[in-house]
Amino acid sequence: MSTIDSPDRSPAKPSRPATALNLIGGAWSEGRGNVSRDVFNSADTAEMLAPVREAAPEQVDEACVAAARAFPGWRATPAPD
């Protein structure tokens, strides 16, 4: 059975947000697409959470292949796990 770590409840530190990454096949990578945007906190729209560069089409294809490869194992995993 898996456990979920409790979230970090320490006060936010004023600093430049880290760039958001894509998780593709178990590896983190920066988007290589042509579009970049800033993601804002929906509860405080003045707070930018992270700059994001969208995935390139080939990264989307890689993510779909990785998801299809992972699906049988996830499907066979009992819900409590």
Order of alpha helices (4+ residues) and beta strands (2+ residues): beta-beta-beta-beta-alpha
